[in-house]
Amino acid sequence: MRYVHVEFEFPPGVRHPMHDFLDGGDDRRSELVTWRRLPDETLAALFRVTAPREAYLERLRAIDAIERFETAPGADSFFLKAYERLGGPTETFIDAFVDTEFLSVPPVVFRPAGRLSFGLIGPPDQLRDALAAIPDPITVEIDRIGSYGGGRRLAGVGLTERQREALRAANHVGYYEVPRTGSVDDVAAAIDCSPSTAGAHLRKAEAALVDAFLGRSG
């Protein structure tokens, strides 16, 4: 099975209001657990949301396209089941994958700055056409491609946005190359902080990833 992990960036003009809400803090994120497009063109979706609950729901109530929703508590987060009338960029984005054989691999993760990432399993010859159908203002980056081998849901590890920035910068400057070609100082310069702060971000992120891989809880 061929696997590809894709990250999209939605600019403010085409970003869903609830995705835009995540810009309020580095620790805010939302995971799409499962979804279904109903015959009446309503999107029924279940999310796991990490954000201030009451502020999030107040914003949700102000969106005309949201027909109804319900919530349930979770550890350090809450679950949201929502029904939304499709239209605009959201519908166009979904339509890009509707007529393909791709299956999404959870989690589908929404993060601040309009970023959305998820994995796909499907025929490589359909990938180009699917990505070409994404509306032009939305940028696409393929950050992993190969054979699917299962594994743990490392993409869903609860890192802060700053920790993710540090990891991306470390990978870019060669900090994880063998032999290492980049330093903590290089990471610090890339994310505009002190070396001690960059080192702390990396250590905490690496510890969370190791714990997730080994199945340990915090």
C-alpha positions in Angstrom: 0.0 0.0 0.0 1.3 3.4 -1.0 1.3 6.1 1.7 1.7 9.8 1.6 1.5 12.4 4.4 0.4 15.8 3.3 0.4 19.2 5.0 -1.9 22.0 3.7 -1.9 25.7 4.6 -5.1 27.6 4.3 -4.7 31.4 4.0 -7.1 33.5 6.0 -9.4 34.2 3.1 -10.3 30.5 2.7 -9.8 29.3 6.2 -12.8 27.8 8.2 -13.7 30.1 11.1 -13.0 27.3 13.7 -9.6 26.7 12.1 -8.9 30.4 12.4 -9.8 30.1 16.1 -6.8 27.9 16.7 -4.5 31.0 16.2 -5.4 32.1 19.7 -2.7 29.9 21.3 0.2 27.6 20.6 -1.5 24.8 22.6 -4.7 24.8 20.5 -5.4 22.0 18.0 -8.2 20.0 16.7 -8.3 16.4 15.3 -10.9 15.2 12.9 -11.6 11.7 14.3 -14.2 10.6 11.7 -16.6 12.2 9.2 -19.4 11.4 6.8 -21.0 13.4 4.0 -24.7 12.9 4.3 -27.2 12.6 1.4 -28.5 16.1 2.0 -24.9 17.5 1.6 -24.5 18.0 5.3 -21.1 17.1 6.8 -21.3 15.2 10.0 -17.9 15.2 11.8 -16.4 14.2 15.1 -13.5 16.2 16.5 -11.2 16.0 19.5 -10.6 19.7 20.4 -7.8 21.1 22.6 -8.8 24.7 23.2 -10.8 26.8 25.8 -14.1 25.0 25.6 -16.6 27.8 26.2 -14.8 30.3 24.0 -14.6 27.6 21.2 -18.3 26.8 21.5 -19.3 30.5 21.5 -17.4 31.0 18.3 -19.1 27.8 16.9 -22.6 29.1 17.7 -21.9 32.2 15.6 -21.4 30.2 12.4 -24.6 30.0 10.3 -23.5 26.9 8.5 -23.4 24.9 11.7 -26.8 23.3 12.1 -26.3 21.6 15.4 -23.6 20.1 17.6 -23.1 18.2 20.8 -20.0 17.7 23.1 -18.5 15.2 25.5 -15.7 15.6 27.9 -12.2 14.1 27.3 -8.9 14.1 29.1 -7.3 17.6 28.6 -9.8 18.2 25.7 -13.3 17.6 24.6 -15.1 15.8 21.8 -17.4 17.7 19.4 -19.9 16.2 17.0 -21.1 18.8 14.5 -23.3 19.0 11.5 -22.4 21.6 8.9 -23.9 22.6 5.6 -21.2 22.3 3.0 -20.2 25.1 0.7 -17.2 27.3 -0.4 -13.6 26.2 0.1 -14.4 23.5 2.6 -16.6 21.7 0.0 -14.1 22.2 -2.8 -11.3 20.8 -0.6 -13.4 17.6 0.2 -14.4 17.2 -3.4 -10.8 16.9 -4.5 -10.7 13.5 -2.8 -14.3 12.3 -3.2 -13.9 10.5 -6.6 -10.5 8.9 -5.8 -9.6 5.7 -4.1 -7.7 7.4 -1.3 -8.4 6.6 2.3 -7.4 9.1 5.0 -5.2 7.8 7.8 -6.0 9.5 11.1 -5.4 11.7 12.8 -6.5 14.6 10.5 -4.9 17.4 12.5 -5.8 21.1 12.4 -3.2 23.5 13.8 -2.7 27.3 14.1 -1.7 29.4 11.1 -4.2 27.5 8.9 -2.2 24.2 8.8 -3.9 20.9 8.2 -2.1 17.6 7.9 -3.1 13.9 7.4 -2.0 10.7 5.8 -3.5 9.1 2.7 -3.4 5.6 1.3 -4.1 5.2 -2.4 -2.9 4.8 -5.9 0.0 7.1 -6.7 -1.4 7.9 -10.2 -4.4 9.6 -8.6 -2.4 11.8 -6.3 -1.4 14.5 -8.8 -5.0 15.0 -10.0 -6.3 15.1 -6.4 -3.8 17.7 -5.3 -4.3 19.7 -8.5 -8.0 20.0 -7.6 -7.2 21.8 -4.3 -8.2 25.5 -4.6 -5.3 27.7 -5.6 -4.9 29.8 -2.4 -4.3 26.6 -0.4 -0.6 25.5 -0.5 0.4 21.8 -0.4 3.5 20.1 0.9 4.2 16.4 0.8 6.4 15.6 3.7 6.4 11.8 3.7 5.8 9.2 1.0 6.4 5.5 0.8 4.9 2.1 1.7 2.4 2.1 4.5 3.5 0.0 7.5 1.0 0.9 10.1 2.5 2.1 13.4 1.5 4.3 16.2 -0.3 7.7 15.8 2.8 9.8 16.3 1.3 12.6 14.3 -1.3 13.1 17.1 1.3 13.6 19.9 0.3 16.6 21.9 3.3 18.9 21.2 3.0 22.6 21.4 3.3 24.6 18.2 6.7 26.0 19.3 8.0 22.5 19.9 6.9 21.5 16.4 8.7 24.6 15.0 11.9 23.5 16.8 11.6 20.0 15.4 11.1 21.2 11.9 14.0 23.6 12.2 16.2 20.9 13.6 15.4 18.6 10.8 16.0 21.4 8.2 19.4 22.5 9.6 20.7 18.9 9.9 20.5 18.5 13.6 19.2 14.9 13.2 21.6 14.0 10.3 24.2 11.3 10.9 26.8 12.7 11.3 25.1 15.8 12.7 25.6 18.9 10.5 23.5 21.4 12.5 23.5 22.5 16.1 21.1 23.8 18.8 22.5 27.3 18.0 21.4 26.8 14.4 17.9 25.8 15.6 17.7 28.8 17.9 18.6 31.1 15.1 16.0 29.5 12.8 13.2 30.0 15.3 14.4 33.3 16.9 15.1 32.3 20.5 18.0 31.5 22.8 19.9 28.3 22.5 18.8 27.2 25.9 15.1 27.7 25.0 15.6 25.9 21.7 17.3 23.0 23.5 14.4 22.8 26.0 11.8 22.7 23.1 13.7 19.9 21.5 14.1 17.8 24.7 10.4 18.1 25.6 9.3 17.3 22.0 11.6 14.3 21.8 10.5 13.0 25.2 6.8 13.2 24.1 7.5 11.4 20.9 9.5 8.6 22.6 6.7 8.2 25.2 4.1 7.9 22.5 6.2 5.4 20.6 6.7 3.2 23.7 3.0 3.6 24.7 3.7 5.4 27.9 1.4 8.1 29.3 2.6 11.4 30.8 
